[in-house]
Amino acid sequence: MQEAIIIISLALFGIVNCFFGYCAFKVLLPIWGVGVGAIIGAGLTGEFISPSPLAAAVAGIIGAVLGALLFSRLYFVGIFMIGGIFAGTVAHAALPADRQVLHLLFTAAIGAGGGIAALLAQKIIIILATANTGAAALVSSLFYLLGYRPVTEYFIDREVLGEMFLPAVGAVFALTLAGIIGQLFYTAPTRKKTAVKE
């Protein structure tokens, strides 16, 4: 039952984010905040304060609430964070991880650059980020259904998917492209003008 809920949630989030992400962005922003806050809260607590699952859960809940409030109230902080997380994730996946400190510095620098770019070109960055995360969630739900675990690592860890790594990356790329085209078409100024005239 739990697996079915995870798969359905991932798939629904993926569809909305991939194809309607820009239009639904203000609604999705607090949800992003919940996820980011929970991950940061639980991760930092487990790393620096206590390895206890209870402490991590409490910190995750507090982080989720703070993240939702921060992302929904401070729109530009949310935009910066989304661009930064998107760019940082891509950098983390692309850069070799043999030197951890250098890897962390490059990832942080590229993430900061992504955050600044998101502020300067909000629409295109939001479309790119939402199309990509939606595509990743859709493909993740499919591979979860096929029995691949952990689903969140398939795009950065070849060992998780093995021979299915390239098809998974190809599927994410194709869905991202479809999502970008769909969102650009749906949010095109000419389309809005036509809808107003009708």
Secondary structure, 3 states (H helix, E strand, C coil): CHHHHHHHHHHHHHHHHHHHCCCCHHHHHHHHHHHHHHHHHHHHHHHHHCCCHHHHHHHHHHHHHHHHHHHHHCHHHHHHHHHHHHHHHHHHHHCCCCCHHHHHHHHHHHHHHHHHHHHHCHHHHHHHHHHHHHHHHHHHHHHHHCCCCCHHHCCCCHHHHHHHHHHHHHHHHHHHHHHHHHHHHHCCHHHHHHHHHC
